[in-house]
Amino acid sequence: MTPPLPRPGRAVPPTATAAPVRPPHERPLRVGPVSWLIRLRPAAVALVLLAAVTLLMALTMRIGDIPLTVPEVFRAITGDGPEHFVVMELRLPRALTGALVGAALALAGAITQAIARNPLASPDILGVTTGASVAVVAAIVAAGSTAGGPSGALAEVGIPLLALVGGLAGALTVYLLAWRRGLDGYRLVLVGIGVTAVFTNVKYWLLTLGDVNDSSRAMVWISGSLNGRGWEHVYPTALALAVLVPLALLGTRSLGALRFGDDTVTGLGVRTNLARGLMILAAVLLAAVATASAGPISFVALAAPQIALRLTGAAQPPLVVSALTGAVLTAAADLLARTVFSPVELPVGVVTAVLGAPYLIYLLVRARKEARS
């Protein structure tokens, strides 16, 4: 039965032009002329992850030659005395470095997976970690053969700088080889896998050329370790996140559009090559700085965005929640590395590799099932 038509001269009821009802899990936030759309579920997940990483860092700072309780850790941060020096100068920089490095790697992984439209993509395929590893191993082997062993200046300043330069050079190599009148995500992944394989074999070849002590020192670094991290490792990673996170958030619209085909993206008014290039540059810088601070930590960039995707129920890995998930994973791995085989301390990269390998197998099996269905 059709509803009766309004009489001539009678106004149409206001319900006929009412605005669509906003979903209950979304709320607009307005500050003057600027407004944001706040999604309640990702915001709640982010708060829980922030509390979790704070607790994990506090638990990590308990461990050492001077054992402390969690309340004593928090009091030492704001107080004075020997505990204050131990926490602020020895333990807090390590905990902060781990959390910041995990956040940077996860954010780089979220950007890479969104661009490649592939849940198995990570900054590792961009040549960042393997390029950094080749540069650091070459420097350690060369310093050991010419001067009887790497100097303290090389260990404290030269290695992070070389890792940063090597990571950027490796990413540039992948980018140039993948460029064919534009940048395609599928071709980028294939070229990255090939370049990574070449760099990996060069790294192992360099290890065979060095002295046993130098090679073992290099192996510790390329395993990913937070041992001996200080404020000089915190500041570069924190600065990179402070600069690149806002830029990545500004590119969220481009990342959302890049989920579709190039024709659709162009129709939406997005410059495909420019958007991909800028976001890949942000991912490369984040991964390079993180690798320079703590070495190549495996699987965090791969697993954290996918975990964040499932926690929030989003269409693509959310950037902020992915970063917080990476911080939680790295802080938890560092805690396990220091406690499972105590007093022997494992490199944090070994723990993330052991935990991440089963997750990679799960992603492969899941992708195969989705391809069959």
C-alpha positions as CSV (number, residue, x, y, z in Angstrom):
1,M,0.0,0.0,0.0
2,T,1.5,3.3,-1.1
3,P,1.5,6.2,1.4
4,P,-0.8,9.1,0.6
5,L,0.6,12.0,-1.3
6,P,0.8,15.4,0.5
7,R,-2.0,17.8,-0.3
8,P,-1.2,20.8,-2.6
9,G,0.3,23.7,-0.7
10,R,1.3,21.5,2.3
11,A,4.9,21.2,3.3
12,V,6.7,17.9,3.0
13,P,7.4,16.4,6.5
14,P,10.9,17.0,7.7
15,T,11.5,13.3,8.1
16,A,11.6,13.0,4.3
17,T,14.9,14.9,4.1
18,A,16.4,13.8,7.4
19,A,20.1,13.1,7.5
20,P,21.3,9.4,7.6
21,V,21.8,8.0,11.1
22,R,25.5,7.7,12.0
23,P,26.5,4.2,13.3
24,P,26.6,4.0,17.1
25,H,30.4,3.2,17.1
26,E,31.3,6.4,15.4
27,R,31.3,9.9,17.0
28,P,32.3,13.2,15.4
29,L,34.8,15.4,17.4
30,R,34.7,19.1,16.5
31,V,37.2,21.7,17.6
32,G,36.2,25.0,16.0
33,P,36.1,24.6,12.2
34,V,38.1,21.3,12.4
35,S,36.4,18.0,13.0
36,W,37.4,14.3,13.2
37,L,35.5,11.1,13.1
38,I,36.2,9.1,16.2
39,R,35.6,5.3,15.9
40,L,35.0,4.0,19.4
41,R,36.3,0.5,19.0
42,P,39.7,1.4,17.6
43,A,40.0,4.1,20.3
44,A,39.2,1.6,23.0
45,V,41.7,-0.9,21.6
46,A,44.3,1.9,21.5
47,L,43.8,2.8,25.1
48,V,44.1,-0.9,26.2
49,L,47.3,-1.3,24.2
50,L,48.8,1.8,25.7
51,A,48.1,0.5,29.2
52,A,49.6,-2.9,28.2
53,V,52.8,-1.4,26.8
54,T,53.2,0.7,29.9
55,L,52.8,-2.3,32.2
56,L,55.2,-4.4,30.1
57,M,57.9,-1.7,30.2
58,A,57.5,-1.5,34.0
59,L,57.9,-5.2,34.3
60,T,61.0,-5.2,32.1
61,M,62.5,-2.4,34.2
62,R,62.2,-4.6,37.4
63,I,64.8,-7.0,36.1
64,G,68.5,-6.5,36.7
65,D,71.2,-6.7,39.3
66,I,69.1,-4.6,41.6
67,P,65.6,-6.2,41.5
68,L,62.7,-3.7,42.0
69,T,59.0,-4.0,42.3
70,V,56.6,-2.2,39.9
71,P,55.7,0.5,42.4
72,E,59.4,1.1,43.1
73,V,60.0,1.5,39.4
74,F,57.4,4.2,39.1
75,R,58.7,5.9,42.3
76,A,62.2,5.8,41.0
77,I,61.2,7.6,37.8
78,T,60.0,10.7,39.8
79,G,62.2,10.3,42.8
80,D,65.9,10.4,43.6
81,G,68.6,8.0,44.9
82,P,70.4,5.0,43.4
83,E,67.2,3.5,42.1
84,H,66.5,6.7,40.1
85,F,69.9,6.4,38.4
86,V,69.4,2.7,37.6
87,V,66.0,3.2,36.2
88,M,66.5,6.4,34.3
89,E,70.0,5.8,32.9
90,L,70.1,2.0,32.4
91,R,66.6,0.5,32.2
92,L,64.2,3.1,30.9
93,P,66.2,3.8,27.7
94,R,66.2,0.2,26.8
95,A,62.4,-0.2,27.5
96,L,61.7,3.0,25.5
97,T,63.9,1.9,22.6
98,G,62.1,-1.4,22.4
99,A,58.6,0.2,22.4
100,L,59.5,2.9,20.0
101,V,61.3,0.5,17.6
102,G,58.3,-1.8,17.7
103,A,55.9,1.1,17.0
104,A,58.1,2.3,14.0
105,L,58.3,-1.2,12.5
106,A,54.6,-1.9,12.9
107,L,53.7,1.4,11.4
108,A,56.0,0.8,8.4
109,G,54.4,-2.7,8.0
110,A,50.9,-1.2,8.0
111,I,51.8,1.2,5.3
112,T,53.6,-1.5,3.2
113,Q,50.7,-3.9,3.5
114,A,48.2,-1.2,2.5
115,I,50.2,-0.2,-0.6
116,A,51.0,-3.8,-1.7
117,R,47.4,-5.0,-0.8
118,N,49.0,-8.1,0.6
119,P,49.0,-9.2,4.3
120,L,52.4,-10.9,3.8
121,A,54.2,-7.7,2.8
122,S,56.5,-6.0,5.3
123,P,59.4,-3.5,5.2
124,D,61.8,-6.5,4.9
125,I,60.8,-6.8,1.3
126,L,61.8,-3.2,0.7
127,G,65.4,-4.0,1.2
128,V,65.7,-1.9,4.4
129,T,66.8,-4.6,6.9
130,T,69.0,-6.5,4.6
131,G,70.7,-3.4,3.2
132,A,71.4,-2.2,6.8
133,S,72.7,-5.6,7.7
134,V,75.1,-5.7,4.7
135,A,76.4,-2.2,5.6
136,V,77.0,-3.0,9.3
137,V,78.6,-6.4,8.7
138,A,80.9,-5.0,6.1
139,A,81.9,-2.2,8.5
140,I,82.6,-4.6,11.4
141,V,84.6,-7.0,9.2
142,A,86.6,-4.2,7.7
143,A,87.3,-2.5,11.0
144,G,88.3,-5.8,12.6
145,S,90.8,-6.6,9.8
146,T,92.4,-3.2,9.6
147,A,92.5,-2.1,13.3
148,G,92.4,-5.3,15.3
149,G,88.8,-5.0,16.1
150,P,85.9,-2.5,15.9
151,S,86.5,0.6,18.0
152,G,84.1,2.1,20.5
153,A,83.3,5.0,18.3
154,L,82.2,2.6,15.5
155,A,80.1,0.6,17.9
156,E,78.3,3.7,19.4
157,V,78.0,6.1,16.5
158,G,79.1,4.4,13.3
159,I,76.9,1.3,13.4
160,P,73.6,3.2,13.7
161,L,74.6,5.6,11.1
162,L,75.8,2.9,8.7
163,A,72.6,0.9,9.3
164,L,70.5,4.0,8.4
165,V,72.5,4.6,5.2
166,G,72.5,1.0,4.3
167,G,68.8,0.6,4.8
168,L,68.0,3.7,2.7
169,A,70.4,2.4,-0.1
170,G,68.7,-1.0,-0.1
171,A,65.3,0.5,-0.3
172,L,66.4,2.8,-3.1
173,T,67.8,-0.2,-5.0
174,V,64.4,-2.0,-4.8
175,Y,62.5,1.2,-5.7
176,L,64.6,1.8,-8.9
177,L,64.4,-1.8,-10.0
178,A,60.6,-1.9,-9.4
179,W,59.9,1.4,-11.3
180,R,58.3,0.8,-14.7
181,R,56.5,4.0,-15.7
182,G,55.0,3.9,-12.3
183,L,55.1,1.8,-9.2
184,D,53.0,-1.3,-8.9
185,G,52.6,-3.0,-5.5
186,Y,52.8,-6.6,-6.9
187,R,56.0,-5.8,-8.8
188,L,57.5,-4.1,-5.8
189,V,57.0,-7.3,-3.7
190,L,58.6,-9.5,-6.3
191,V,61.6,-7.2,-6.8
192,G,62.0,-6.8,-3.1
193,I,62.1,-10.5,-2.5
194,G,64.8,-10.9,-5.1
195,V,66.9,-8.1,-3.8
196,T,66.5,-9.3,-0.3
197,A,67.8,-12.7,-1.3
198,V,70.8,-11.2,-2.9
199,F,71.6,-9.0,0.1
200,T,71.2,-11.9,2.5
201,N,73.7,-14.0,0.7
202,V,76.2,-11.1,0.5
203,K,75.8,-10.6,4.3
204,Y,76.6,-14.3,5.0
205,W,79.5,-14.1,2.6
206,L,80.9,-11.1,4.5
207,L,80.6,-13.0,7.7
208,T,82.8,-15.8,6.4
209,L,85.5,-13.3,5.6
210,G,85.8,-11.8,9.1
211,D,87.5,-12.9,12.2
212,V,85.5,-15.2,14.5
213,N,85.1,-12.5,17.2
214,D,84.1,-9.9,14.7
215,S,81.6,-12.2,13.0
216,S,80.0,-13.2,16.3
217,R,79.7,-9.5,17.2
218,A,78.0,-8.9,13.9
219,M,75.7,-11.8,14.4
220,V,74.5,-10.3,17.7
221,W,73.6,-7.1,15.9
222,I,71.8,-8.7,13.0
223,S,69.8,-10.9,15.4
224,G,68.2,-7.7,16.8
225,S,69.2,-6.8,20.3
226,L,68.1,-4.2,22.9
227,N,71.1,-4.9,25.2
228,G,73.0,-1.7,26.1
229,R,70.5,0.7,24.5
230,G,70.8,4.2,25.8
231,W,69.2,7.6,25.3
232,E,71.2,8.1,22.1
233,H,69.0,5.3,20.6
234,V,65.8,6.7,22.0
235,Y,66.0,10.2,20.6
236,P,66.4,9.4,16.8
237,T,63.5,6.9,16.9
238,A,61.2,9.2,18.9
239,L,62.0,12.1,16.5
240,A,61.3,9.9,13.4
241,L,57.9,8.9,14.9
242,A,57.1,12.5,15.9
243,V,57.7,13.7,12.3
244,L,56.5,10.7,10.3
245,V,53.4,9.6,12.2
246,P,51.5,12.9,11.5
247,L,52.5,12.7,7.8
248,A,51.3,9.1,7.6
249,L,48.0,10.0,9.2
250,L,47.6,12.8,6.6
251,G,48.1,10.1,4.0
252,T,45.4,7.8,5.4
253,R,43.0,8.9,2.7
254,S,45.5,7.9,0.0
255,L,46.1,4.5,1.7
256,G,42.3,3.9,1.8
257,A,42.0,4.6,-1.9
258,L,45.0,2.5,-2.8
259,R,43.1,-0.6,-1.7
260,F,41.2,-0.4,-5.0
261,G,42.5,-0.7,-8.6
262,D,44.6,2.0,-10.2
263,D,41.7,3.1,-12.4
264,T,39.4,3.5,-9.5
265,V,42.1,5.4,-7.5
266,T,42.7,7.8,-10.4
267,G,39.0,8.4,-10.7
268,L,38.9,9.4,-7.0
269,G,41.4,12.1,-7.8
270,V,44.5,10.5,-6.1
271,R,47.8,10.7,-7.8
272,T,48.7,7.0,-7.7
273,N,52.5,7.2,-8.2
274,L,53.0,10.2,-6.0
275,A,50.8,8.8,-3.2
276,R,52.6,5.4,-3.3
277,G,56.0,7.0,-3.5
278,L,55.5,9.3,-0.5
279,M,54.0,6.6,1.7
280,I,56.7,4.1,0.8
281,L,59.3,6.8,1.7
282,A,57.7,7.2,5.1
283,A,57.7,3.4,5.6
284,V,61.4,3.2,4.5
285,L,62.5,5.9,6.9
286,L,60.6,4.4,9.8
287,A,62.0,0.9,9.2
288,A,65.6,2.3,8.6
289,V,65.6,4.3,11.9
290,A,64.2,1.4,13.8
291,T,66.8,-1.0,12.4
292,A,69.6,1.4,13.1
293,S,68.5,1.6,16.7
294,A,68.1,-2.0,17.6
295,G,69.1,-4.1,14.6
296,P,66.7,-6.1,12.4
297,I,63.9,-7.4,14.6
298,S,61.9,-9.9,12.6
299,F,58.2,-10.4,12.2
300,V,57.0,-7.3,14.2
301,A,56.3,-5.4,11.0
302,L,54.5,-8.4,9.5
303,A,52.4,-9.5,12.4
304,A,51.4,-6.3,14.2
305,P,49.3,-4.7,11.4
306,Q,47.3,-7.9,11.0
307,I,46.7,-8.3,14.7
308,A,45.6,-4.7,14.8
309,L,43.3,-5.3,11.8
310,R,41.5,-8.1,13.7
311,L,41.3,-6.2,17.0
312,T,39.6,-3.2,15.4
313,G,37.6,-4.9,12.6
314,A,38.8,-2.3,10.1
315,A,39.0,-2.7,6.4
316,Q,42.8,-2.2,6.4
317,P,45.5,-2.1,9.1
318,P,44.9,1.0,11.2
319,L,48.1,3.1,11.6
320,V,47.9,4.2,15.3
321,V,46.6,0.8,16.6
322,S,49.2,-1.0,14.5
323,A,52.0,1.1,16.0
324,L,50.8,0.4,19.6
325,T,50.5,-3.3,18.8
326,G,54.1,-3.3,17.6
327,A,55.2,-1.6,20.8
328,V,53.3,-4.2,22.8
329,L,54.9,-7.1,20.8
330,T,58.4,-5.8,21.2
331,A,58.1,-5.0,24.9
332,A,56.6,-8.5,25.5
333,A,59.4,-10.2,23.5
334,D,62.0,-8.2,25.4
335,L,60.5,-9.3,28.7
336,L,60.5,-13.0,27.6
337,A,64.0,-12.7,26.3
338,R,65.2,-11.6,29.7
339,T,63.2,-14.0,31.8
340,V,62.7,-17.3,30.0
341,F,66.4,-18.5,30.1
342,S,67.5,-16.2,33.0
343,P,70.4,-15.5,33.7
344,V,71.1,-16.0,30.0
345,E,69.6,-13.2,27.9
346,L,68.4,-13.8,24.4
347,P,68.4,-11.2,21.6
348,V,64.9,-9.9,21.3
349,G,64.9,-10.6,17.5
350,V,65.3,-14.3,18.3
351,V,62.1,-14.3,20.4
352,T,60.1,-12.3,17.8
353,A,61.3,-14.8,15.1
354,V,60.2,-17.8,17.3
355,L,56.8,-16.2,17.9
356,G,56.3,-14.8,14.5
357,A,57.1,-17.9,12.4
358,P,53.9,-19.8,13.4
359,Y,51.9,-16.6,12.7
360,L,53.4,-16.4,9.2
361,I,52.4,-20.1,8.6
362,Y,48.9,-19.2,9.7
363,L,48.7,-16.3,7.2
364,L,50.0,-18.5,4.4
365,V,47.4,-21.2,5.2
366,R,44.6,-18.6,5.5
367,A,45.6,-16.9,2.2
368,R,45.5,-20.3,0.5
369,K,42.1,-21.1,1.8
370,E,40.7,-17.7,0.7
371,A,42.2,-18.3,-2.8
372,R,40.4,-21.6,-3.1
373,S,37.0,-20.3,-1.9
